[in-house]
Amino acid sequence: MWEESSLVNTGLMFKALQKFPLSIPLIDRLRDISQQTLITTGVFDRNTGIPISKLIHKELSNSELVLFP
């Protein structure tokens, strides 16, 4: 079993996205992607996490979701 990462989310990406929001939210653009896509997420991932990965998987028509323990 892998040990939990000691990396820290500083929030810099969140702050940048808040300061310069996209004209079209990324989640709304996922429906336009038809390329086969592999989505990987660790079960201990605090930055994205399983709920967001499942939402992305749902919106991508040709995707596979793999969760790492």
Order of alpha helices (4+ residues) and beta strands (2+ residues): alpha-alpha-beta-alpha-beta
